[in-house]
Amino acid sequence: MGINISRPAEEGIAKAISAEKTRRWQEENKEAIDCSNEYVRRNGLPLAKHRPF
């Protein structure tokens, strides 16, 4: 059939690695993300008054 199996396999592996790196980064930075979200929930977005929309 002339199908190049290695290219889709490499793309799938790269996608899986990227997803795992993202998951680990989010896990490692969960406390900071939660603190930032809490700040915005309480105080609104910093500099929001300067947004043109």
mmCIF file as Biopython writes it, N, C-alpha, C and O atoms, coordinates in Angstrom:
data_model
#
loop_
_atom_site.group_PDB
_atom_site.id
_atom_site.type_symbol
_atom_site.label_atom_id
_atom_site.label_alt_id
_atom_site.label_comp_id
_atom_site.label_asym_id
_atom_site.label_entity_id
_atom_site.label_seq_id
_atom_site.pdbx_PDB_ins_code
_atom_site.Cartn_x
_atom_site.Cartn_y
_atom_site.Cartn_z
_atom_site.occupancy
_atom_site.B_iso_or_equiv
_atom_site.auth_seq_id
_atom_site.auth_asym_id
_atom_site.pdbx_PDB_model_num
ATOM 1   N N  . MET A ? 1  ? 0.822   -1.195 0.000  1.0 0.0 1  A 1 
ATOM 2   C CA . MET A ? 1  ? 0.000   0.000  0.000  1.0 0.0 1  A 1 
ATOM 3   C C  . MET A ? 1  ? 0.865   1.257  0.000  1.0 0.0 1  A 1 
ATOM 4   O O  . MET A ? 1  ? 0.360   2.346  -0.274 1.0 0.0 1  A 1 
ATOM 5   N N  . GLY A ? 2  ? 2.137   1.131  0.297  1.0 0.0 2  A 1 
ATOM 6   C CA . GLY A ? 2  ? 3.014   2.293  0.262  1.0 0.0 2  A 1 
ATOM 7   C C  . GLY A ? 2  ? 2.813   3.259  1.427  1.0 0.0 2  A 1 
ATOM 8   O O  . GLY A ? 2  ? 3.074   4.455  1.297  1.0 0.0 2  A 1 
ATOM 9   N N  . ILE A ? 3  ? 2.360   2.751  2.545  1.0 0.0 3  A 1 
ATOM 10  C CA . ILE A ? 3  ? 2.116   3.605  3.715  1.0 0.0 3  A 1 
ATOM 11  C C  . ILE A ? 3  ? 3.392   3.735  4.538  1.0 0.0 3  A 1 
ATOM 12  O O  . ILE A ? 3  ? 4.031   2.736  4.870  1.0 0.0 3  A 1 
ATOM 13  N N  . ASN A ? 4  ? 3.753   4.958  4.859  1.0 0.0 4  A 1 
ATOM 14  C CA . ASN A ? 4  ? 4.911   5.221  5.710  1.0 0.0 4  A 1 
ATOM 15  C C  . ASN A ? 4  ? 4.441   5.202  7.162  1.0 0.0 4  A 1 
ATOM 16  O O  . ASN A ? 4  ? 3.868   6.180  7.642  1.0 0.0 4  A 1 
ATOM 17  N N  . ILE A ? 5  ? 4.674   4.121  7.845  1.0 0.0 5  A 1 
ATOM 18  C CA . ILE A ? 5  ? 4.182   3.961  9.215  1.0 0.0 5  A 1 
ATOM 19  C C  . ILE A ? 5  ? 5.012   4.764  10.210 1.0 0.0 5  A 1 
ATOM 20  O O  . ILE A ? 5  ? 4.489   5.199  11.235 1.0 0.0 5  A 1 
ATOM 21  N N  . SER A ? 6  ? 6.282   4.964  9.928  1.0 0.0 6  A 1 
ATOM 22  C CA . SER A ? 6  ? 7.145   5.624  10.908 1.0 0.0 6  A 1 
ATOM 23  C C  . SER A ? 6  ? 6.761   7.087  11.131 1.0 0.0 6  A 1 
ATOM 24  O O  . SER A ? 6  ? 6.856   7.576  12.257 1.0 0.0 6  A 1 
ATOM 25  N N  . ARG A ? 7  ? 6.336   7.788  10.095 1.0 0.0 7  A 1 
ATOM 26  C CA . ARG A ? 7  ? 5.984   9.198  10.262 1.0 0.0 7  A 1 
ATOM 27  C C  . ARG A ? 7  ? 4.791   9.386  11.217 1.0 0.0 7  A 1 
ATOM 28  O O  . ARG A ? 7  ? 4.902   10.163 12.166 1.0 0.0 7  A 1 
ATOM 29  N N  . PRO A ? 8  ? 3.665   8.707  11.000 1.0 0.0 8  A 1 
ATOM 30  C CA . PRO A ? 8  ? 2.562   8.846  11.969 1.0 0.0 8  A 1 
ATOM 31  C C  . PRO A ? 8  ? 2.945   8.374  13.365 1.0 0.0 8  A 1 
ATOM 32  O O  . PRO A ? 8  ? 2.498   8.940  14.363 1.0 0.0 8  A 1 
ATOM 33  N N  . ALA A ? 9  ? 3.781   7.327  13.433 1.0 0.0 9  A 1 
ATOM 34  C CA . ALA A ? 9  ? 4.217   6.838  14.750 1.0 0.0 9  A 1 
ATOM 35  C C  . ALA A ? 9  ? 5.033   7.904  15.460 1.0 0.0 9  A 1 
ATOM 36  O O  . ALA A ? 9  ? 4.826   8.154  16.647 1.0 0.0 9  A 1 
ATOM 37  N N  . GLU A ? 10 ? 5.966   8.543  14.741 1.0 0.0 10 A 1 
ATOM 38  C CA . GLU A ? 10 ? 6.773   9.611  15.337 1.0 0.0 10 A 1 
ATOM 39  C C  . GLU A ? 10 ? 5.896   10.782 15.769 1.0 0.0 10 A 1 
ATOM 40  O O  . GLU A ? 10 ? 6.111   11.357 16.836 1.0 0.0 10 A 1 
ATOM 41  N N  . GLU A ? 11 ? 4.914   11.138 14.951 1.0 0.0 11 A 1 
ATOM 42  C CA . GLU A ? 11 ? 4.005   12.233 15.310 1.0 0.0 11 A 1 
ATOM 43  C C  . GLU A ? 11 ? 3.188   11.884 16.548 1.0 0.0 11 A 1 
ATOM 44  O O  . GLU A ? 11 ? 2.971   12.734 17.411 1.0 0.0 11 A 1 
ATOM 45  N N  . GLY A ? 12 ? 2.739   10.648 16.635 1.0 0.0 12 A 1 
ATOM 46  C CA . GLY A ? 12 ? 1.976   10.205 17.800 1.0 0.0 12 A 1 
ATOM 47  C C  . GLY A ? 12 ? 2.817   10.215 19.068 1.0 0.0 12 A 1 
ATOM 48  O O  . GLY A ? 12 ? 2.345   10.617 20.131 1.0 0.0 12 A 1 
ATOM 49  N N  . ILE A ? 13 ? 4.049   9.776  18.953 1.0 0.0 13 A 1 
ATOM 50  C CA . ILE A ? 13 ? 4.948   9.780  20.106 1.0 0.0 13 A 1 
ATOM 51  C C  . ILE A ? 13 ? 5.243   11.210 20.538 1.0 0.0 13 A 1 
ATOM 52  O O  . ILE A ? 13 ? 5.233   11.512 21.731 1.0 0.0 13 A 1 
ATOM 53  N N  . ALA A ? 14 ? 5.507   12.096 19.573 1.0 0.0 14 A 1 
ATOM 54  C CA . ALA A ? 14 ? 5.777   13.502 19.902 1.0 0.0 14 A 1 
ATOM 55  C C  . ALA A ? 14 ? 4.571   14.136 20.585 1.0 0.0 14 A 1 
ATOM 56  O O  . ALA A ? 14 ? 4.727   14.904 21.535 1.0 0.0 14 A 1 
ATOM 57  N N  . LYS A ? 15 ? 3.378   13.821 20.110 1.0 0.0 15 A 1 
ATOM 58  C CA . LYS A ? 15 ? 2.156   14.361 20.721 1.0 0.0 15 A 1 
ATOM 59  C C  . LYS A ? 15 ? 1.980   13.843 22.151 1.0 0.0 15 A 1 
ATOM 60  O O  . LYS A ? 15 ? 1.601   14.600 23.045 1.0 0.0 15 A 1 
ATOM 61  N N  . ALA A ? 16 ? 2.254   12.567 22.362 1.0 0.0 16 A 1 
ATOM 62  C CA . ALA A ? 16 ? 2.144   11.979 23.699 1.0 0.0 16 A 1 
ATOM 63  C C  . ALA A ? 16 ? 3.165   12.590 24.650 1.0 0.0 16 A 1 
ATOM 64  O O  . ALA A ? 16 ? 2.849   12.862 25.808 1.0 0.0 16 A 1 
ATOM 65  N N  . ILE A ? 17 ? 4.382   12.807 24.171 1.0 0.0 17 A 1 
ATOM 66  C CA . ILE A ? 17 ? 5.415   13.431 25.002 1.0 0.0 17 A 1 
ATOM 67  C C  . ILE A ? 17 ? 5.019   14.845 25.368 1.0 0.0 17 A 1 
ATOM 68  O O  . ILE A ? 17 ? 5.172   15.256 26.518 1.0 0.0 17 A 1 
ATOM 69  N N  . SER A ? 18 ? 4.511   15.596 24.400 1.0 0.0 18 A 1 
ATOM 70  C CA . SER A ? 18 ? 4.079   16.969 24.663 1.0 0.0 18 A 1 
ATOM 71  C C  . SER A ? 18 ? 2.946   17.016 25.692 1.0 0.0 18 A 1 
ATOM 72  O O  . SER A ? 18 ? 2.947   17.855 26.593 1.0 0.0 18 A 1 
ATOM 73  N N  . ALA A ? 19 ? 1.993   16.115 25.548 1.0 0.0 19 A 1 
ATOM 74  C CA . ALA A ? 19 ? 0.872   16.062 26.493 1.0 0.0 19 A 1 
ATOM 75  C C  . ALA A ? 19 ? 1.361   15.733 27.901 1.0 0.0 19 A 1 
ATOM 76  O O  . ALA A ? 19 ? 0.883   16.312 28.877 1.0 0.0 19 A 1 
ATOM 77  N N  . GLU A ? 20 ? 2.300   14.816 28.008 1.0 0.0 20 A 1 
ATOM 78  C CA . GLU A ? 20 ? 2.836   14.438 29.324 1.0 0.0 20 A 1 
ATOM 79  C C  . GLU A ? 20 ? 3.633   15.583 29.936 1.0 0.0 20 A 1 
ATOM 80  O O  . GLU A ? 20 ? 3.543   15.820 31.140 1.0 0.0 20 A 1 
ATOM 81  N N  . LYS A ? 21 ? 4.412   16.296 29.124 1.0 0.0 21 A 1 
ATOM 82  C CA . LYS A ? 21 ? 5.152   17.455 29.634 1.0 0.0 21 A 1 
ATOM 83  C C  . LYS A ? 21 ? 4.191   18.520 30.145 1.0 0.0 21 A 1 
ATOM 84  O O  . LYS A ? 21 ? 4.427   19.125 31.190 1.0 0.0 21 A 1 
ATOM 85  N N  . THR A ? 22 ? 3.112   18.748 29.408 1.0 0.0 22 A 1 
ATOM 86  C CA . THR A ? 22 ? 2.100   19.724 29.831 1.0 0.0 22 A 1 
ATOM 87  C C  . THR A ? 22 ? 1.467   19.296 31.145 1.0 0.0 22 A 1 
ATOM 88  O O  . THR A ? 22 ? 1.314   20.103 32.062 1.0 0.0 22 A 1 
ATOM 89  N N  . ARG A ? 23 ? 1.103   18.031 31.233 1.0 0.0 23 A 1 
ATOM 90  C CA . ARG A ? 23 ? 0.485   17.517 32.464 1.0 0.0 23 A 1 
ATOM 91  C C  . ARG A ? 23 ? 1.420   17.668 33.659 1.0 0.0 23 A 1 
ATOM 92  O O  . ARG A ? 23 ? 0.994   18.086 34.736 1.0 0.0 23 A 1 
ATOM 93  N N  . ARG A ? 24 ? 2.690   17.331 33.472 1.0 0.0 24 A 1 
ATOM 94  C CA . ARG A ? 24 ? 3.663   17.454 34.565 1.0 0.0 24 A 1 
ATOM 95  C C  . ARG A ? 24 ? 3.872   18.905 34.971 1.0 0.0 24 A 1 
ATOM 96  O O  . ARG A ? 24 ? 3.958   19.214 36.159 1.0 0.0 24 A 1 
ATOM 97  N N  . TRP A ? 25 ? 3.955   19.807 33.978 1.0 0.0 25 A 1 
ATOM 98  C CA . TRP A ? 25 ? 4.138   21.221 34.283 1.0 0.0 25 A 1 
ATOM 99  C C  . TRP A ? 25 ? 2.949   21.736 35.097 1.0 0.0 25 A 1 
ATOM 100 O O  . TRP A ? 25 ? 3.131   22.444 36.088 1.0 0.0 25 A 1 
ATOM 101 N N  . GLN A ? 26 ? 1.743   21.382 34.681 1.0 0.0 26 A 1 
ATOM 102 C CA . GLN A ? 26 ? 0.549   21.812 35.412 1.0 0.0 26 A 1 
ATOM 103 C C  . GLN A ? 26 ? 0.538   21.250 36.831 1.0 0.0 26 A 1 
ATOM 104 O O  . GLN A ? 26 ? 0.152   21.946 37.770 1.0 0.0 26 A 1 
ATOM 105 N N  . GLU A ? 27 ? 0.953   20.009 36.990 1.0 0.0 27 A 1 
ATOM 106 C CA . GLU A ? 27 ? 1.008   19.388 38.315 1.0 0.0 27 A 1 
ATOM 107 C C  . GLU A ? 27 ? 2.048   20.092 39.194 1.0 0.0 27 A 1 
ATOM 108 O O  . GLU A ? 27 ? 1.788   20.387 40.361 1.0 0.0 27 A 1 
ATOM 109 N N  . GLU A ? 28 ? 3.223   20.357 38.623 1.0 0.0 28 A 1 
ATOM 110 C CA . GLU A ? 28 ? 4.298   20.996 39.379 1.0 0.0 28 A 1 
ATOM 111 C C  . GLU A ? 28 ? 3.958   22.435 39.763 1.0 0.0 28 A 1 
ATOM 112 O O  . GLU A ? 28 ? 4.445   22.941 40.774 1.0 0.0 28 A 1 
ATOM 113 N N  . ASN A ? 29 ? 3.132   23.088 38.966 1.0 0.0 29 A 1 
ATOM 114 C CA . ASN A ? 29 ? 2.816   24.499 39.190 1.0 0.0 29 A 1 
ATOM 115 C C  . ASN A ? 29 ? 1.389   24.721 39.680 1.0 0.0 29 A 1 
ATOM 116 O O  . ASN A ? 29 ? 0.888   25.845 39.659 1.0 0.0 29 A 1 
ATOM 117 N N  . LYS A ? 30 ? 0.733   23.644 40.124 1.0 0.0 30 A 1 
ATOM 118 C CA . LYS A ? 30 ? -0.663  23.726 40.551 1.0 0.0 30 A 1 
ATOM 119 C C  . LYS A ? 30 ? -0.871  24.755 41.654 1.0 0.0 30 A 1 
ATOM 120 O O  . LYS A ? 30 ? -1.833  25.522 41.610 1.0 0.0 30 A 1 
ATOM 121 N N  . GLU A ? 31 ? 0.002   24.780 42.625 1.0 0.0 31 A 1 
ATOM 122 C CA . GLU A ? 31 ? -0.172  25.715 43.742 1.0 0.0 31 A 1 
ATOM 123 C C  . GLU A ? 31 ? -0.117  27.161 43.255 1.0 0.0 31 A 1 
ATOM 124 O O  . GLU A ? 31 ? -0.949  27.974 43.657 1.0 0.0 31 A 1 
ATOM 125 N N  . ALA A ? 32 ? 0.832   27.492 42.410 1.0 0.0 32 A 1 
ATOM 126 C CA . ALA A ? 32 ? 0.956   28.861 41.895 1.0 0.0 32 A 1 
ATOM 127 C C  . ALA A ? 32 ? -0.243  29.218 41.014 1.0 0.0 32 A 1 
ATOM 128 O O  . ALA A ? 32 ? -0.752  30.337 41.081 1.0 0.0 32 A 1 
ATOM 129 N N  . ILE A ? 33 ? -0.689  28.276 40.195 1.0 0.0 33 A 1 
ATOM 130 C CA . ILE A ? 33 ? -1.847  28.522 39.330 1.0 0.0 33 A 1 
ATOM 131 C C  . ILE A ? 33 ? -3.088  28.760 40.184 1.0 0.0 33 A 1 
ATOM 132 O O  . ILE A ? 33 ? -3.862  29.679 39.916 1.0 0.0 33 A 1 
ATOM 133 N N  . ASP A ? 34 ? -3.279  27.935 41.208 1.0 0.0 34 A 1 
ATOM 134 C CA . ASP A ? 34 ? -4.436  28.096 42.094 1.0 0.0 34 A 1 
ATOM 135 C C  . ASP A ? 34 ? -4.394  29.449 42.808 1.0 0.0 34 A 1 
ATOM 136 O O  . ASP A ? 34 ? -5.420  30.117 42.933 1.0 0.0 34 A 1 
ATOM 137 N N  . CYS A ? 35 ? -3.210  29.853 43.277 1.0 0.0 35 A 1 
ATOM 138 C CA . CYS A ? 35 ? -3.076  31.150 43.951 1.0 0.0 35 A 1 
ATOM 139 C C  . CYS A ? 35 ? -3.396  32.299 42.993 1.0 0.0 35 A 1 
ATOM 140 O O  . CYS A ? 35 ? -4.075  33.258 43.360 1.0 0.0 35 A 1 
ATOM 141 N N  . SER A ? 36 ? -2.907  32.191 41.785 1.0 0.0 36 A 1 
ATOM 142 C CA . SER A ? 36 ? -3.176  33.229 40.790 1.0 0.0 36 A 1 
ATOM 143 C C  . SER A ? 36 ? -4.666  33.294 40.466 1.0 0.0 36 A 1 
ATOM 144 O O  . SER A ? 36 ? -5.237  34.381 40.378 1.0 0.0 36 A 1 
ATOM 145 N N  . ASN A ? 37 ? -5.286  32.150 40.291 1.0 0.0 37 A 1 
ATOM 146 C CA . ASN A ? 37 ? -6.727  32.119 40.012 1.0 0.0 37 A 1 
ATOM 147 C C  . ASN A ? 37 ? -7.528  32.697 41.171 1.0 0.0 37 A 1 
ATOM 148 O O  . ASN A ? 37 ? -8.512  33.403 40.952 1.0 0.0 37 A 1 
ATOM 149 N N  . GLU A ? 38 ? -7.122  32.408 42.384 1.0 0.0 38 A 1 
ATOM 150 C CA . GLU A ? 38 ? -7.812  32.945 43.561 1.0 0.0 38 A 1 
ATOM 151 C C  . GLU A ? 38 ? -7.669  34.460 43.618 1.0 0.0 38 A 1 
ATOM 152 O O  . GLU A ? 38 ? -8.633  35.160 43.929 1.0 0.0 38 A 1 
ATOM 153 N N  . TYR A ? 39 ? -6.483  34.972 43.322 1.0 0.0 39 A 1 
ATOM 154 C CA . TYR A ? 39 ? -6.258  36.421 43.303 1.0 0.0 39 A 1 
ATOM 155 C C  . TYR A ? 39 ? -7.193  37.087 42.287 1.0 0.0 39 A 1 
ATOM 156 O O  . TYR A ? 39 ? -7.840  38.090 42.589 1.0 0.0 39 A 1 
ATOM 157 N N  . VAL A ? 40 ? -7.253  36.521 41.097 1.0 0.0 40 A 1 
ATOM 158 C CA . VAL A ? 40 ? -8.110  37.097 40.053 1.0 0.0 40 A 1 
ATOM 159 C C  . VAL A ? 40 ? -9.573  36.990 40.455 1.0 0.0 40 A 1 
ATOM 160 O O  . VAL A ? 40 ? -10.353 37.906 40.194 1.0 0.0 40 A 1 
ATOM 161 N N  . ARG A ? 41 ? -9.955  35.889 41.085 1.0 0.0 41 A 1 
ATOM 162 C CA . ARG A ? 41 ? -11.349 35.732 41.528 1.0 0.0 41 A 1 
ATOM 163 C C  . ARG A ? 41 ? -11.717 36.822 42.535 1.0 0.0 41 A 1 
ATOM 164 O O  . ARG A ? 41 ? -12.808 37.389 42.478 1.0 0.0 41 A 1 
ATOM 165 N N  . ARG A ? 42 ? -10.801 37.105 43.450 1.0 0.0 42 A 1 
ATOM 166 C CA . ARG A ? 42 ? -11.074 38.109 44.484 1.0 0.0 42 A 1 
ATOM 167 C C  . ARG A ? 42 ? -10.931 39.546 43.985 1.0 0.0 42 A 1 
ATOM 168 O O  . ARG A ? 42 ? -11.722 40.414 44.356 1.0 0.0 42 A 1 
ATOM 169 N N  . ASN A ? 43 ? -9.931  39.797 43.150 1.0 0.0 43 A 1 
ATOM 170 C CA . ASN A ? 43 ? -9.573  41.170 42.792 1.0 0.0 43 A 1 
ATOM 171 C C  . ASN A ? 43 ? -9.820  41.550 41.337 1.0 0.0 43 A 1 
ATOM 172 O O  . ASN A ? 43 ? -9.683  42.717 40.969 1.0 0.0 43 A 1 
ATOM 173 N N  . GLY A ? 44 ? -10.174 40.597 40.525 1.0 0.0 44 A 1 
ATOM 174 C CA . GLY A ? 44 ? -10.323 40.861 39.099 1.0 0.0 44 A 1 
ATOM 175 C C  . GLY A ? 44 ? -8.966  40.820 38.413 1.0 0.0 44 A 1 
ATOM 176 O O  . GLY A ? 44 ? -7.929  40.639 39.052 1.0 0.0 44 A 1 
ATOM 177 N N  . LEU A ? 45 ? -8.999  40.992 37.109 1.0 0.0 45 A 1 
ATOM 178 C CA . LEU A ? 45 ? -7.753  40.947 36.342 1.0 0.0 45 A 1 
ATOM 179 C C  . LEU A ? 45 ? -6.931  42.200 36.581 1.0 0.0 45 A 1 
ATOM 180 O O  . LEU A ? 45 ? -7.472  43.305 36.578 1.0 0.0 45 A 1 
ATOM 181 N N  . PRO A ? 46 ? -5.629  42.041 36.789 1.0 0.0 46 A 1 
ATOM 182 C CA . PRO A ? 46 ? -4.778  43.214 36.900 1.0 0.0 46 A 1 
ATOM 183 C C  . PRO A ? 46 ? -4.830  44.008 35.587 1.0 0.0 46 A 1 
ATOM 184 O O  . PRO A ? 46 ? -4.838  43.426 34.502 1.0 0.0 46 A 1 
ATOM 185 N N  . LEU A ? 47 ? -4.865  45.311 35.698 1.0 0.0 47 A 1 
ATOM 186 C CA . LEU A ? 47 ? -4.891  46.199 34.536 1.0 0.0 47 A 1 
ATOM 187 C C  . LEU A ? 47 ? -6.147  46.071 33.688 1.0 0.0 47 A 1 
ATOM 188 O O  . LEU A ? 47 ? -6.165  46.527 32.545 1.0 0.0 47 A 1 
ATOM 189 N N  . ALA A ? 48 ? -7.195  45.461 34.224 1.0 0.0 48 A 1 
ATOM 190 C CA . ALA A ? 48 ? -8.433  45.272 33.456 1.0 0.0 48 A 1 
ATOM 191 C C  . ALA A ? 48 ? -9.021  46.596 33.003 1.0 0.0 48 A 1 
ATOM 192 O O  . ALA A ? 48 ? -9.667  46.668 31.958 1.0 0.0 48 A 1 
ATOM 193 N N  . LYS A ? 49 ? -8.796  47.652 33.791 1.0 0.0 49 A 1 
ATOM 194 C CA . LYS A ? 49 ? -9.367  48.958 33.419 1.0 0.0 49 A 1 
ATOM 195 C C  . LYS A ? 49 ? -8.726  49.519 32.152 1.0 0.0 49 A 1 
ATOM 196 O O  . LYS A ? 49 ? -9.262  50.449 31.550 1.0 0.0 49 A 1 
ATOM 197 N N  . HIS A ? 50 ? -7.601  48.972 31.746 1.0 0.0 50 A 1 
ATOM 198 C CA . HIS A ? 50 ? -6.911  49.451 30.544 1.0 0.0 50 A 1 
ATOM 199 C C  . HIS A ? 50 ? -7.251  48.634 29.305 1.0 0.0 50 A 1 
ATOM 200 O O  . HIS A ? 50 ? -6.727  48.904 28.224 1.0 0.0 50 A 1 
ATOM 201 N N  . ARG A ? 51 ? -8.117  47.647 29.448 1.0 0.0 51 A 1 
ATOM 202 C CA . ARG A ? 51 ? -8.486  46.818 28.300 1.0 0.0 51 A 1 
ATOM 203 C C  . ARG A ? 51 ? -9.419  47.612 27.397 1.0 0.0 51 A 1 
ATOM 204 O O  . ARG A ? 51 ? -10.333 48.278 27.882 1.0 0.0 51 A 1 
ATOM 205 N N  . PRO A ? 52 ? -9.197  47.547 26.093 1.0 0.0 52 A 1 
ATOM 206 C CA . PRO A ? 52 ? -10.035 48.324 25.172 1.0 0.0 52 A 1 
ATOM 207 C C  . PRO A ? 52 ? -11.391 47.675 24.887 1.0 0.0 52 A 1 
ATOM 208 O O  . PRO A ? 52 ? -12.188 48.251 24.146 1.0 0.0 52 A 1 
ATOM 209 N N  . PHE A ? 53 ? -11.676 46.515 25.439 1.0 0.0 53 A 1 
ATOM 210 C CA . PHE A ? 53 ? -12.956 45.850 25.184 1.0 0.0 53 A 1 
ATOM 211 C C  . PHE A ? 53 ? -13.646 45.445 26.442 1.0 0.0 53 A 1 
ATOM 212 O O  . PHE A ? 53 ? -14.735 44.873 26.393 1.0 0.0 53 A 1 
#
